[in-house]
Amino acid sequence: MKPSQPIRANWGHGRLRPLESLANFSAAFCKLNGTSYAKFAKFIKNYLGIQEWPPASLDAAGVRKLCVLLDEPEDVIGSVIPPFAWQSSHPILSALQAAATHTADLYFCSECVAEGYHSALHEVPWMRSCAIHHVGLSRAPVAAVGGARFHRYCSALTTCLREAKTGWPQSPADDQADRIAHMMPLTEICDWMTQARSRLAELGDVLWVTGQLVGDMDVGTALGIMAALVPAPPRFGEVAIPHQALKLTIEHFESSILAPIEHAALAIGEICWLHRLTNLKFRRREIEPRLHYLNDWTARTHPTCKCAWSWSRYSGWSPLRAGDPPPWGSICPYEKLSQELRHAWQCDVSPVSGEYRLSRDEWLQLESLTQRLAEYALINKLAQDGGGYALEWKISSQLEQLLDALTAFQSELELKQGIAWLTGIEEGLPPWDSLPLSEGAQLGATPEQLFLTKWMPTAAA
């Protein structure tokens, strides 16, 4: 074929529907053009100039090319790769990505399949029902072998569509108005995700996050944060997985207060760690009261040890028979939590004294950080007994206020998580499981401002 000749495909204007899944589009294209999935993938990658199919995203030029090939409107083409499928390292968005799509079972709405349709919103792991028909999603297995994973996924969808006996692929629609109205619930969810994503972008690039970290955030918490930023569509709670109502608080700081830290080429997380260990005023104001609270709480809830588990550095967690004390060299979960929190909060930073001393690597890190901060005149070292030291911080009051806010929130959250962990063990959970807390914070930065965003359940707000 000469380069000047237009590439044509058997498709027809009005056949593609809003928010149609890439698998549905790919399967229909192969059926109408009498080609295999492998040949179609090779063709579409060459035509669009992309490296993989399905793509993680498609730029404006790629959308326009598909518009020409299929004779479909740009907004419909663009909706086939919705914003919630884009790759993102954001700790909230990453929890909502359809990571399991095309790798495990096929999920679909039986009523949509009866209409010859399968939506991208049927594929995301946080949807449990179809937003159009409000019926639970069905599941079909995907073959373990027999070509690329996406091709096997398309084949499983093709089987479901054929078994529905609806004359799939259906003929193009002359008037899209009824079709668009029918799919409005899906469009509303997609629009909501787009707006919430934009709102997240306004809160800046994430510099620091506590609570559930990147890759570990509970999906229900992520949905709750998005719904707190932008109200979710009506009846969204009926079709998505359960998520808790959250309240957000946002504190503002000037970005310029981080200039001394950036000049020293240090990360905010490193500074928070050092600040909590070495700032005597902060430790007396924030850490010591929490240690007293932990001691009092343990004395009330654990007057005698009847724990079902013990831990040792050699064997890890081991079950105990009822009434048996932990073996020699082992500790119970309550002692383990106390040890972990004291180590994290580190009331004694001396390398040679105290039960909860720093590890060798942590001590080297502390020495390296303090030396660098001293070089940039951000601290003075104050020698203490036992070879350790505290620090006199020479930073602006605004930066100290920010560090206090970050480390105080992190310390309080660690205490809450520890108590929730012990509560879960008392209720029968093994020590390696935990009940997630829908609470956390992130620090985002724009060129002008810093945004400290905290989220917590509305009942606790």
C-alpha positions in Angstrom: 0.0 0.0 0.0 1.4 3.4 -0.9 1.9 5.9 1.9 -0.5 8.4 0.2 -3.4 5.9 0.2 -5.7 6.3 3.1 -6.0 3.3 5.4 -9.6 2.1 5.6 -11.3 -0.2 8.1 -14.7 -1.9 8.1 -16.3 -0.1 11.0 -19.0 2.5 10.4 -19.8 5.8 12.2 -21.8 5.4 15.4 -20.7 1.8 16.2 -18.3 2.8 19.0 -20.1 3.7 22.3 -18.9 6.0 25.1 -16.7 4.4 27.7 -16.5 1.2 25.8 -13.7 -1.1 26.9 -10.7 -1.5 24.8 -11.3 -5.3 24.8 -14.8 -4.8 23.4 -13.5 -2.4 20.7 -10.6 -4.7 19.8 -12.9 -7.8 19.6 -15.5 -6.0 17.4 -12.8 -4.6 15.1 -11.3 -8.1 14.6 -14.7 -9.6 14.0 -15.7 -7.0 11.4 -12.3 -7.0 9.6 -11.7 -10.8 9.7 -8.4 -10.5 11.4 -6.7 -12.0 14.5 -6.0 -10.2 17.7 -2.2 -10.4 17.1 -2.5 -8.9 13.6 -4.9 -6.2 14.9 -2.5 -5.3 17.7 0.5 -5.0 15.2 -1.6 -2.9 12.8 -2.9 -0.5 15.5 0.5 0.0 17.1 2.0 0.8 13.7 -0.9 3.0 12.7 -0.8 5.0 16.0 3.0 4.9 16.4 2.8 3.4 20.0 4.8 0.7 21.7 2.0 -1.4 23.2 -1.7 -2.3 22.9 -3.6 -1.7 25.0 -1.9 1.6 25.8 -1.8 3.2 29.2 -2.9 6.4 27.7 -3.4 8.0 24.3 -2.3 11.5 23.3 -4.4 13.9 21.3 -2.7 13.0 18.0 -3.5 9.3 18.6 -7.1 10.1 19.3 -7.4 12.1 16.1 -5.9 9.3 14.1 -8.5 6.9 15.5 -11.2 9.4 14.6 -10.1 9.3 11.0 -9.8 5.5 10.9 -13.1 4.8 12.5 -15.1 7.9 11.5 -16.1 8.4 15.1 -16.3 11.6 17.2 -13.3 12.6 19.2 -15.1 12.7 22.6 -16.2 9.1 22.1 -12.7 7.9 21.1 -11.2 9.7 24.0 -13.6 8.0 26.5 -12.4 4.5 25.5 -9.2 5.2 27.5 -10.7 6.9 30.6 -8.6 9.0 33.0 -8.9 6.4 35.9 -6.8 4.0 33.7 -3.9 6.4 33.3 -0.7 5.4 35.1 0.0 7.5 38.1 2.5 7.4 41.0 0.2 9.5 43.2 -0.5 7.5 46.4 -4.2 8.1 46.1 -4.7 7.5 42.3 -2.4 4.5 42.3 -4.8 2.7 44.6 -7.6 3.2 42.1 -5.8 2.0 38.9 -7.1 -1.0 37.2 -4.0 -3.0 37.9 -5.7 -6.4 37.5 -7.3 -5.6 34.1 -6.5 -8.1 31.4 -4.5 -10.2 33.8 -7.1 -12.1 35.7 -10.8 -12.9 35.3 -13.2 -11.0 33.1 -15.9 -9.0 34.8 -18.9 -7.9 32.9 -22.6 -6.8 33.3 -24.8 -9.5 31.9 -27.4 -6.9 30.8 -24.8 -4.8 29.1 -23.5 -7.8 27.3 -27.0 -8.6 26.2 -26.9 -5.2 24.5 -23.5 -6.0 22.9 -21.7 -3.7 25.2 -18.8 -3.9 27.7 -17.5 -0.9 29.6 -14.1 0.1 30.9 -15.9 0.7 34.2 -16.8 -3.0 34.4 -13.0 -3.7 34.6 -11.9 -1.5 37.4 -11.5 -3.5 40.7 -13.3 -1.0 42.8 -16.7 -1.4 41.0 -18.9 -4.2 42.2 -22.1 -3.4 40.2 -23.0 -1.9 36.8 -23.8 1.8 37.1 -26.4 1.5 34.3 -28.4 -1.5 35.4 -27.4 -1.7 39.1 -26.8 -5.5 38.9 -23.8 -7.2 40.3 -20.9 -7.9 37.9 -20.6 -11.4 36.6 -17.2 -13.1 36.2 -15.8 -15.4 33.5 -12.5 -17.1 33.5 -9.7 -16.1 31.1 -7.6 -18.9 29.6 -4.2 -19.3 31.2 -2.4 -20.1 27.9 -2.9 -19.3 24.2 -1.4 -16.0 23.2 -0.8 -12.7 24.8 -2.9 -12.0 27.9 -4.9 -9.2 26.4 -5.7 -11.4 23.4 -7.0 -14.2 25.8 -9.0 -11.5 27.6 -10.6 -10.4 24.4 -11.3 -14.0 23.4 -13.2 -14.5 26.8 -15.2 -11.4 26.2 -16.0 -12.5 22.6 -17.3 -15.8 23.9 -19.6 -13.9 26.4 -20.9 -11.6 23.7 -21.6 -14.5 21.3 -23.4 -16.5 23.9 -25.7 -13.6 24.5 -27.0 -14.1 20.9 -27.6 -10.4 20.3 -26.2 -10.2 16.8 -22.9 -8.8 18.0 -21.2 -6.7 16.7 -24.3 -4.5 16.5 -25.0 -2.2 13.6 -24.0 1.5 13.9 -26.5 3.8 15.5 -27.8 6.7 13.4 -28.7 8.8 16.5 -26.4 8.7 19.5 -28.7 10.8 21.8 -30.6 7.8 23.3 -27.3 5.8 23.6 -25.6 8.7 25.4 -28.5 9.2 27.8 -28.6 5.4 28.5 -24.9 5.5 29.5 -25.1 8.8 31.5 -24.4 7.0 34.9 -21.1 5.8 33.5 -20.2 9.2 32.1 -21.0 10.8 35.5 -18.5 8.5 37.3 -15.8 9.2 34.7 -16.4 13.0 34.9 -16.2 12.8 38.7 -12.9 11.0 38.5 -11.6 13.6 36.1 -12.7 16.5 38.4 -11.2 14.8 41.5 -8.0 14.1 39.7 -7.8 17.8 38.7 -8.5 18.8 42.3 -5.7 16.5 43.5 -3.3 18.1 41.0 -4.1 21.5 42.5 -2.8 20.2 45.9 0.6 19.8 44.3 3.2 17.2 43.8 3.5 14.8 46.8 6.6 15.4 48.8 5.6 13.4 51.9 2.9 11.0 52.9 2.1 9.2 56.1 -0.6 6.7 57.0 -1.1 4.2 54.3 1.9 4.5 52.0 2.1 4.3 48.2 0.9 0.9 47.0 -0.6 0.1 50.5 -3.5 2.5 50.6 -6.8 0.9 51.1 -9.0 1.4 48.0 -12.0 2.4 50.1 -9.9 5.1 51.7 -8.8 6.4 48.3 -12.4 6.6 47.1 -13.3 8.4 50.3 -10.7 11.0 49.7 -11.8 11.5 46.2 -15.4 11.9 47.3 -14.4 14.4 50.0 -12.6 16.5 47.3 -15.4 16.3 44.8 -18.9 15.0 45.7 -19.5 11.6 44.1 -22.3 11.0 41.6 -25.8 9.9 43.0 -26.0 6.2 43.9 -22.2 5.8 43.5 -22.0 4.1 46.9 -24.4 1.4 45.6 -22.2 0.4 42.7 -18.6 0.9 44.1 -17.0 -1.1 46.9 -17.7 0.2 50.4 -15.8 3.4 51.3 -15.9 5.5 54.4 -17.1 9.1 54.5 -14.0 11.2 55.2 -13.3 14.8 56.2 -10.4 16.7 54.7 -8.5 19.5 56.4 -6.0 21.5 54.3 -3.3 23.7 55.8 -1.4 26.2 53.7 2.3 27.1 53.9 4.6 29.1 51.6 6.8 27.0 49.4 9.7 29.3 50.1 10.1 27.9 53.6 11.6 24.7 52.1 14.4 26.6 50.4 17.0 25.8 53.1 16.3 22.1 52.9 16.3 22.1 49.2 19.6 24.0 49.1 21.0 21.3 51.3 19.7 18.6 48.9 17.7 16.8 51.6 14.2 15.2 51.5 11.4 16.4 53.8 11.0 12.8 55.1 14.6 12.8 56.3 14.2 16.1 58.0 11.0 14.9 59.7 12.8 11.8 61.0 15.7 13.8 62.4 13.4 16.5 63.8 11.4 13.9 65.8 14.6 12.3 67.2 16.5 15.4 68.2 14.2 18.4 68.8 13.9 18.4 72.6 11.0 20.8 72.7 9.0 18.7 70.3 9.8 15.4 72.2 8.7 16.9 75.5 5.6 18.4 74.0 4.4 15.6 71.7 6.3 12.4 72.3 6.4 12.1 76.1 2.6 12.5 76.6 2.0 9.8 74.0 4.4 7.4 75.8 2.6 8.1 79.1 -0.8 7.4 77.3 0.5 4.2 75.8 1.7 3.0 79.3 -1.6 3.9 80.9 -3.6 2.3 78.1 -1.5 -0.9 78.3 -1.9 -1.1 82.1 -5.7 -0.8 81.8 -6.2 -3.2 78.9 -3.4 -5.7 79.6 -3.0 -6.0 83.4 -2.0 -9.7 83.0 -0.7 -11.3 79.9 -3.1 -13.7 78.2 -1.9 -13.2 74.7 -2.3 -15.9 72.1 0.9 -14.9 70.3 4.6 -14.3 71.0 7.4 -12.8 69.0 11.2 -13.4 68.9 13.8 -12.1 66.6 14.8 -15.7 65.7 11.4 -17.3 65.0 9.1 -14.4 64.4 5.5 -14.8 65.4 4.4 -18.1 67.1 1.0 -19.1 68.6 0.7 -19.7 72.3 -1.6 -22.1 74.2 -4.2 -20.4 76.4 -2.6 -19.3 79.6 1.0 -20.0 78.6 3.5 -17.1 79.0 5.8 -16.1 76.2 8.9 -18.4 76.0 12.2 -17.1 77.2 13.6 -14.5 74.7 10.1 -13.8 73.4 7.6 -10.9 73.9 3.9 -10.6 73.6 2.2 -8.2 71.1 1.8 -5.5 73.7 5.5 -5.5 74.5 6.3 -5.6 70.8 4.2 -2.5 70.1 5.8 -0.6 73.0 9.2 -1.6 71.7 8.4 -0.6 68.2 7.0 2.8 69.1 9.8 3.6 71.5 12.3 2.8 68.8 10.4 4.9 66.2 10.1 7.8 68.6 13.5 7.2 70.1 13.6 9.0 73.4 17.3 8.0 73.8 19.4 8.7 70.7 22.6 7.6 72.3 24.4 4.8 70.5 25.6 3.2 73.7 22.9 3.7 76.3 19.2 2.9 76.6 17.2 -0.2 75.6 15.8 1.5 72.5 19.0 2.7 70.9 19.4 3.4 67.2 20.6 0.7 64.9 24.1 1.1 63.3 22.6 2.2 60.0 20.2 4.7 61.7 23.1 6.1 63.7 25.2 6.5 60.5 22.2 8.2 58.8 21.7 10.5 61.8 25.4 11.5 61.7 25.3 12.1 58.0 22.2 14.3 58.2 23.4 16.4 61.1 26.7 16.9 59.5 25.1 18.2 56.3 22.7 20.4 58.2 25.5 21.8 60.2 27.4 22.6 57.0 24.5 24.7 55.9 24.2 26.4 59.3 20.7 24.9 59.9 21.5 23.3 63.3 23.9 23.5 66.3 25.0 20.3 67.9 24.5 20.1 71.7 26.6 17.3 73.3 24.8 15.0 75.7 25.7 12.2 78.0 26.6 8.8 76.6 28.0 10.2 73.3 24.6 11.2 71.9 23.4 14.7 71.3 20.4 16.9 70.8 20.1 19.6 68.2 19.4 23.3 68.3 17.5 24.0 65.0 18.3 27.3 63.3 15.3 27.4 60.9 12.4 29.7 60.4 9.4 29.5 62.7 7.2 28.7 59.7 9.4 25.7 58.8 9.5 24.5 62.4 5.7 24.8 62.5 5.5 22.6 59.4 7.9 20.0 60.8 6.0 20.0 64.1 2.7 19.4 62.2 4.0 16.6 60.1 5.8 14.7 62.9 3.0 15.2 65.4 0.5 13.8 63.0 2.7 10.9 62.1 3.3 10.0 65.8 -0.4 10.2 66.7 -1.2 8.0 63.7 1.4 5.4 64.7 -0.1 5.2 68.1 -3.6 4.8 66.7 -2.4 2.2 64.2 -0.7 0.3 67.0 -3.7 0.2 69.3 -5.9 -0.8 66.3 -3.4 -3.6 65.6 -3.6 -4.9 69.2 -7.4 -4.7 69.1 -7.4 -6.8 65.9 -5.3 -9.4 67.6 -7.6 -9.5 70.6 -10.5 -10.1 68.1 -8.8 -13.0 66.5 -6.7 -11.6 63.7 -3.1 -12.9 63.3 -0.4 -10.4 64.1 0.7 -10.1 60.4 -2.8 -8.7 59.5 -4.1 -5.4 60.6 -7.3 -3.3 60.4 -6.6 -0.4 58.0 -7.2 3.1 59.4 -8.9 5.5 57.0 -6.7 8.3 58.3 -3.5 9.8 56.9 -1.9 12.9 55.5 0.2 14.1 52.5 2.3 17.2 51.9 1.9 18.5 48.3 3.9 21.4 46.7 3.3 23.9 44.0 5.8 26.6 43.0 4.0 29.0 45.3 2.4 27.0 48.1 2.6 23.9 50.2 -0.6 22.0 51.1 -0.8 19.7 54.1 -3.9 17.6 53.5 -5.2 15.4 56.3 -8.1 12.9 56.1 -10.0 11.2 58.8 -13.4 9.5 59.2 -16.2 12.1 59.7 -17.2 10.4 63.0 -13.7 11.1 64.4 -13.4 14.6 62.9 
